Amino acid sequence: MTATLASLIASHPSDAPALGAPEREWLGFGGLRQLAHEVRATLAEAGIARGDRVAIVLPNGPEMAAAFVTIAQAATTAPLNPAYRRDEFDFYLDDLGAKAIVLAEGAEGPAAEAAAARGLAVLRLAAEGPAGRFRLRAETKAGPPAFGAEAEAEDIALILHTSGTTSRPKIVPLLHANLAASARNIGAALALAPGDRCLNVMPLFHIHGLVAAVTASLAAGGSVWCAPGFDALRFFGWLHAAKPTWYTAVPTMHQAILARSARNAETVRAAGLRLIRSSSASLPPQVMVALAETFACPVIESYGMTEATHQMCSNPLPPRAQKPGSVGVAAGPEVRIAHEAEDRLTPGATGEVVISGPNVTPGYEANPEANRKSFFEAEGRRWFRTGDQGAFDAEGYLGLTGRLKEIINRGGEKVSPLEVDAVLMDHPAVAQVVTFALPHPKLGEEVAAAVVLREGAEASEADIREFARTRLAEFKTPRRVVILAEIPKGATGKLMRIGLAAKLGLGEG
């Protein structure tokens, strides 16, 4: 079985819908394949060949999805967040070794300035016709015309950076073979078929949207209706217009949707979703239950990360159980537990989650130290350390206790922030919570929590601490509760946990 992006979309009927968007006609698979040929020719004429790196800086929508799918068949894609500042574009374009950049026709600003300063070839993209259909022209070229060969399975299709919250971001190269394996894993976990349609609200510079929403859907012969980003006010209108069978999002998006579901009850009843998927951060058990009750469909929490080309575990579809608080069963790669310091597997214990399989990156680029720390050999396989702590239950469902670097060490006693989150979410006034480490002069770290209250609800810091004290051991009870209008989020909508104390201006307790 060939394993490239081109092979994933090669056999679907030409007139079957592939990409859609608000108030746009559908682009069929035949049109998407034709676009890929045109893009390869344009890139070659601009001096860009297989293996060359092309940064893509476009707003969310069908053209961004199509640009990724088509450019990756002829070169290496590097999608970047359009909201980056100039210094961020300077860093990423240098670090990636980009040869060209794709910008919207007429778009100026930090990305264009950074590209010009580096002498990159600039490719201008203009939407035309059905959703996702675009015209690409070379404003400047990378060199003389190149030979436009189609990418192969072991070529790098996609380059992304790790978040770099506490250290320099690491470059994660993902092969066509990685993408194909992950798309098939997600398709199998969700039983995706040609009749399925995903409503995508995830940013398409992130692995979640690129692989779970776009690539997995297209690989299954299904369609993707591309929203221009996430907007809780517009979501229900999109739900009505797109008529999807499923959508995938991060927990904060699901919570925003739930908060507006009562006033959109008719749309919710008519939606007829087959499933809802959540990934990229732990879904509070209370939110999983509320989503399932509101939309009358299973909520599939999945566990993914960039280095795994997204999915590692997933809650199964009915008739098997979807367990609130669990990220599900292994869903593609081999998933095991390893000792946190020694290179050995530790079945039955709580420890570091490790994975092995064809969806796993071959390794960080130009970073032998990170590779030495992150990969090890055991039982005849190469294992990647996820940095997450967890354990399997008797039925093979994985429960996470948190990122190892997020576990709070309170004077030698370890506290799982996810456990505290789950307890505080049971408070009737609490809408969102993030438990985090607060520096302490004697204990090293103390437990703190940032909380957003439900609309119209009232609760004091003392109320919430007393609620926690009745349900948690004393050392796990937050010593500080900060009530906020909004908890800081990253670019993909994930609540920030690492460095939150400093961001909120909270010093040593």
Buried (B, 14 or more C-beta within 10 A) or exposed (E): EEBBBBBBBEEBEEEBBBBBBBEBEBBBBBBBBBBBBBBBBBBBBBBBBBEBBBBBBBBBBBBBBBBBBBBBBBBBBBBBBBEBEEEBBBBBBEBBBBBBBBBBEEBEBBBBEBBEEBEBBBBBBEBEEBBBBBBBEBBBBBEEBBEBEBBBBEBBBBBBBBBEBEEEBBBBBBBBBBBBBBBBBBBBBBEBEBEBBBBBBBBBBBBBBBBBBBBBBBBBBBBBBBBBBBEBEBBBBBBEBBBBBBBBBBBBBBBBBBEEBEEBEEBBEEBEBBBBBBBBBBBBBBBBEBBBEBBEBBBBBBBBBBBBBBBBBBBBBEEEEBBBBBBBBBBBBBBBBBBBEEEEBBEEEBBBBBBBBBBBBBBBBEBEEBBEEBBBEBEEBBBBBBBBBBBBEEEEBBBBBBBBBBBBEBEEBEBBBBBBBBBBBEBEBBBBBBBBBBBBEEBEBBBBBBBBBBEEEEBEBEBBBEBBEEBBEEBBBBBBBBBEEEBBBBEBBBBBBBEBBEEBEBEEB
